[in-house]
Each structure stands twice: as structure tokens, then as C-alpha cells.
Amino acid sequence: MTAAPEAASLTLDRLVRRFGTHNAVDEVNLDVTPGELVVLLGPSGCGKTTTLRLIAGFIAPDAGDIRLDGRSIVALPPYKRDMGIVFQSYALFPHLSVARNIAFGLEMRRVGVAATEARVKEMLRLVRLEAFATRLPQELSGGQQQRVALARALAIHPRALLLDEPLSNLDAALRQDMAREIRLLQQERGITTIMVTHDQTEAMALADRLVVMHDGRVQQIGPPEGLHLRPANPFVARFIGGSNIVLGRIDAGTRLVVPDGPGIVLAATYHGAGVASLAIRPDSIRLGEPGRGDSRAEGTVELCTWLGATVEYVVRLSPEVALLARGPGLGPDAAPRHKAGTRVALQWSAGDEFLFDASDRPVAADAPNFTRSRETNDA
């Protein structure tokens, strides 16, 4: 067996895939650097799995190009793309042992018997399944099956690793453990990896960079912290940070007027007027006594939910506007609990609010007019 190749770069250039009249993947551009782990993230139907299938070669693009180390692979069949794939269902062969499942890709490439056995042993050690080599998949737990699928994908020395919702069949606790294992293995091997998931926590924990998709288009690309702190539009703010989104109209640059309530006092000044969306993350909102001069709004607690480390509040500002607020539920920073029916004031800082214009473009504070913020994309 030859030595493992160096990690590859991967480029998606204006990639398009249509199903009928629907663009499932619409002009997607992405450059993945060697050894990087990039996560495609978005709700069901956003185009992330279709994008992964295009990279793998299971379906062909209607337009655009896919390049591995600068070389187009669009015309190559899947087995010639040098990519390891872990499917959502793991796709293990039920009649083959763990060792034979791992060896399958090597046998298809006509690797010698001795080299195959050595590589299988190496992979079994890597995923800590040496004692399970002779077992069948149905004799394994979900986490063990996932590790077999990962070992099989890595055994062929792939130039890139593709992961299609690899943790979705595991329970919550095991998902966290396996996510850490995948990240450690990926970093240890330095392999270029593209992963698809709809789980934001999983994506934030694993990714060097996130690619947030919606309706077949890329909404924003960047490191997890960058997207969390500087969302490019209301969709990213809601999907990544779980932000509250309030629609209204800017009045005098300092107030967001909503149709059915007194409005919200903005923490920053936005010169100009017009339709706008305000995004505030729940963990940025602090609750206090009403009547304070630094209050952004006042409302009534409708629901208080204690979740252990955190406590969540639903605060009703008006018949049509309610905000979710979140704070520490334990420890020295835990605030006194507010019961349902309590009147409270809401506060947040200027750096915690994001304003978007009618076209969903970020609005910069203290700018001459509603202008696009410079920090919209970390790609």
C-alpha cells in the first residue's frame, strides 16, 4: 500500500444543480484549503446534501466545476475521485465482518493481501475496535458502527473525506463523544473534510469554517465565532445564533417602531429611516426592573424555563412581538428568577444588536445612511 497522499484543496466554482425548474444548488462557490474541515450547514432542503453528492460524483452538475488540487473532477466517476465517504446510514455490509468492511475499498483497488491486512489493523487501532474485528455490524452499537464506517472511509488514503450527517443516528450524549473523535482523527490525519449537518451545535464544535446555506444558495462563509458574532443577514442571525428577529421601521435612527407596540430603543444610532429588521441573540438580553433609563424595551414574562446551566424567558412586548432571553441558571452569575406575569425591562449593548435593511443587508451604526456593513463575510 502506498503512503497517504498530502491533503488536497477542493474548489467549487459556480456549481449549479437543478431538479426540474428548481435550483437545488444555485451558483455555489467554495474554496477549501488542504487539511481544513468545512461544515455545510442549513435546514432541510437547503441544498447541502445535494452539494455533497455533487462533490462525491453521485450526481452531475448542470453547470459549474469541481476541482481537486486545481484539476477538474466533474467527468470522473465516484470511484476515481479518491474520496472517502461516510453515509448517514453508515451503509455497512451486513454479511461482512468489521475487518472485511474496512478492507472492502482496498480490495476493490486490488491492494495486496499483506498491505490490506496491515492497513485494516492500523484502522482498527485508530478507531479502537481491535477486539471487534470478527463481529458483524448488527452485533455493534451505533457508535461502533459509525467508527467502522469512518475507518473504512479512511483506509483507502482518501484525498478528501465526505461526511453526510454521520452522527444523526446516535443519541445526544454519544453524538458529542463521536463528534470529538471525528475532530481528533481529522486533525491527526490532516485530511481535507467536508461535512453536512443541520445541527448547529455539532457544526460549531467541529468546523474550521461554516458554510450556511438556504434555498440552494450560500448565505455566509466563515469561522463559527465570526458567523455567530457578525451574521450577514437575518437568516444567518436566526439560524446560527438563534437570534430574535423583530421587524419594524427606524424612527430618527434611535428607535425601531413596531406596528402593534411602543417600539424598541436601539443601543446604537443608525442615521436614516426605513423598514428594518433587528436581530438580538437571547443570551445578549439582560432582564431587570422596569422604569430604568437604559431599558431598550419593557414587557411581561410569559414563560420561565429552567434548563440547569441556563434559564430561558419568553417576554411579551406587544401582542405580536415576544423575545426569548437566556441567562445563567446556576452559579454566582445566576440572576433572581422572574415568574410568569412579572413586568421586566430588557437591556443589551450596542455590540449585541444587528440591524438589517429591507433587502436584508447589514446596516452599520453611525453610518451616513442605511449602508452595508463591511463585516458581512469572513470567507
N, C-alpha and C positions, 0 to 999 in steps of 0.2 A: 504494500500500500504506500502511495506517495505521501510526502509530508503535507500538512494542511496548508492551503494557499493563503496568501495575505488577504485581509478583509477587503471587500470590494466597495466601490462607490456605486450608488444607484441614482438614476435620474429619470423622472417622469416629466415629459415635455408636452404640454398642451394635450393631455390624454383625454379622450372622449369615448364614451360607450353609450349607445342608445338602445333602448328596448321599445320598439315601435316609435312613437313620437316623443317619448320621454328620455331625457338625458340623465341616465343614472350616474354617470361620471361626466362632468362638464368642465372642460378646459383645466384639468388639474396639473399643476406644476409643483415639483418637489425635487430637491437635491439632498440626498442622504450621504453623509461622509462615511469613510471606512470606519467600522467599529462602533457606529452610532446606533442607539436604539430609539427608533421613532414610532410613536403610537398614533394610529388613525382612530380618532375618537368622534363619536356623534350618535344621535338617536337612530333607531331602526329605520332603514330606508334612506339613509343619508348618502350612501354610495361607498362607504368604507370597505365593505366586504367585496363589492364588485371591483374596487381598485386593487385589492389584494389578489383577486382571481385573475385580473389582467396581468399583474406582475408575475404570477405563477405560470401563466400561459394557458390556463384552463378556458379562457375566453379571449377573443381577439378584439383589439380596439377598433373603433370606427374612424378614429383619427388620432394623431399624435405618435409619440415614440417612447420606448422604454430602453434605457441604456445601462449596461453593467460595465463599469470601468470605461465608459465612453463608447462602448460597442453596442449597437442596436441588437436587441434580442427578440424583437417583435415576431420575426419569422421563425424563431426556434420553437420546437415542441417543448413541453414542460420538462421532460427528462434530460434535455440538453442545456438547461438553464443553470445548472449547478446550484440549485436552491433546495434547502431542506424545509419541509412544511409540517407543521403540527396543526391538525384539524380540530375543530370544536368537539367532534365526537371521538377524537383520537385515531379512529379508523385502523385499529389494530386487527391483525388477522386472528380470528378466534381459535383456529385449529393449530396455530403455531405457538411454540413456547416463547417466553420473553427473549431468550437469546436468539431464536430464529427470527423473531420480529425485528430485532435490532440489526440482524445480519442481512435482511431482505434486500435493502438498497445496494449493499456491497456485492451480493450475489448477482443482482441484475447488471452490475457493471463488470462482472466477470473478474472480480478481485480473487486472488489466490486463496486457497483454503487456510493456510497458515496466517496470512495477513488478515484475513477476515476474522479468524478466531482471536487474534491479538487485539484487533480493533474492538470487537464485541466485549472482551474482558475489560478493556480500557473504559468503554462506555458504561458498563455495569458498575465499575468502581466510581465513575464520575457521578452517577445518579444514585449510588449507594443501594444497589439491588443485586449484589453478587449472590446472595442466598436465594434469590428468586429466579435464577436463570432458566430452570426447567419448568416453571409454572406456566399455566395458560392464563390469558388475560382475564377470564371470568373468575379466576382464583385470587385476583388482586383487588385492592381498594381503588377508589377513584384517583387518589393522589399517586399511587404506584403506577396505575395505567398512564397517567399524564407523564410521569417520568420516563416510562418506556417509550412513549411517543416522541418525547424530546430527545432521548438517546438515539432512537432510530433516525431522526432528522439530522443529528449532529454526526452520526457515524460516517456519512459519505463525504465529510470535509466540505460542506457547502460554502459557496462564496457569500451567500446571504441566507438568513433564516426568516421564514414567514410564519407568524403565529396567528391563527384565526380563532379568536375568543377561547384560548386554551384553558382558561380557568372557570368557564361558565358552568360546568357540570359539578363543581366542587362546593362544599358548604363554606360558609363565611370564614370560619377560623382557618380551614385548610387552604382557602384561596390566598390568605395573607402569607401563610408559610410558603406556598408554592411560588407566589409572586417574588418573594425574596430569593428563592432558589434559582428561579429563571434569571433574575438580575445578576446574581453572583456568577452563574455559569456564563452568561453572556459577557460580562466584564472580564472573567478569567480567560475566555477564549478569544475575546476581542472581535466577535463576529458581528457583521452588519445585520441588523434585525429590524423587521417591520412587523408590528403587532396591531391587530384590530381588537377593539373593545368598545363597549358602551358604558363601562363602569369608570366614572371619573376618579374615584379614589385609587383604583388599580392603575389607571393611566398616570396619575400624578406620581405614584410611588415608583413606577418603572421607567418612565420616559426621560431621555435626554431632551427631546423636543416633542411637542404635541402638534398634531395636525387636526384641527377641529373642522368637521365637515357638516354641511347642511344642504339638503336638496341638490346633492351631487357636486357642490362647489366647496372649495376651501374657504373657510371664514377667517382663519388666522393660524399662523405657524409660529412657534416659539417655545422656549423652555417653560415648564409648568408654572413656575413662580411669575414669570413675565406675563403670561396669559391671565393668571389669577389677579395680578395687580394692575394690568393695563389691558383690559378687554377691548377689542377692536370695534365691537358693535353690541347691541342689546342681546342678541342670541348667545354670543360667547360669554357675556356677563352672567346671563341666566344659567347657561349650561355648565360653565366651569366653576363659577363662584357661588351658584345658587342665589344670585342677586335678586332682590326685589326690583321690579320694573314698574315705574309709575309714569303714566302718560299725562301730559298737560301742556300748558303754554307758558313760556317765560314772560314774566312781567318785570320790567325795569332791571333785568339782569340779576335780580337777587331773590326771586320768588317763582316757584312753579305753581301755577294756578290749575287746579283740577276742577272738572265740571260740577261736582257734587259736594265740595267741601271747602274749607278755609284756605287750603293750599299748604305748601311746604316752603319754609325759609331755607334758601340754599346756603351752604357753608362758604362757597366761593362766589365771585362776581363774574357774570357772563354778559358781556356787552352785546346788546341786540335783543331781538324779540322773535318769537315764533314758536311753532309746535316743537316739542322736545320730549325725550324720554330720560327719566332719571333712574340710574341703577345704584343700589346700595346693598352691599353684602350684609346678611343677617348678623355676622359676628362683628360688624363695624358699628352697629347701633347700640347705644347705651340708654338704659331706662332710668329716669329719675323723677323727682317730684314735679308736678305741673306748676306753671307760673314762673319758671326760670327764664331769665333773659336770653340765655344761649340755646333755648329749645328750637329745634327745627320744625317740630310739629307736636301736637298732643293728641292722644287717643285713649281708647278704653281696651284693657286687656280682655280678650275673648277666651283665650286658652293658654294655660301654662303647662308645659310638659317637661318633667324632669327625666333626663336621659343618662344620669350618672355623672360623667365628667362635664356635661353641658346641660343647660336648661334652655328651652325654647319658648318664646311667647308669640302669639298671634295678637297684634294690636290693631284695632279698627280705628282708622282716621275719619272715615266717612262711609256712607252706605256702599260705595263702590271701591273703596281703597282700604286694604289691610296690608300691614307689613309684618314680616317674620323677623324677629330679633333673637339673637342667640348669645349667651354668656356662660361663664364658668359656673358649674353646678356644685363643685367641691373645692376645698382648699381655701387658703387665705384670701384669694381673689373673688370668691363666690359672694354675690350680692344678695341682699334680702329678697326673698321670694315675693312676687306680685301675684295676688289671687285674681281670678276672673272677676271682672266688674270694676277693677281698680283703674282709676284715671292716672295716666302716666305721661311724662314728657319724653320725647325722643331726641337724642343728641348724636352727632357724628362730626368728624373733622373734614376739612376741605379735601384732604388727600384720599378720603374714603368714598367720595361721591364721583360718579361718572355721568356726564351729560352727553346725549346724542341728539342730532338734529332730525328733521323729518325724513331724511334719507339714510338714517341710522349711522351717520358719520360722527366720530367723536368731536365734541366741542371743547376747545381749550378755554380754561378760565382766564379772565383778564385779557382776552384777545379782542381786537377791534370789532369783530363781528363773529357770527357763528362760523368758525373755521375749523378745518380738520386738524386734530392733534397730530404732532409729529410721531408720537409713540403709539402707533397702531399695530405694528407687526415687528416681531423680533427675528423674522426669518433672515 
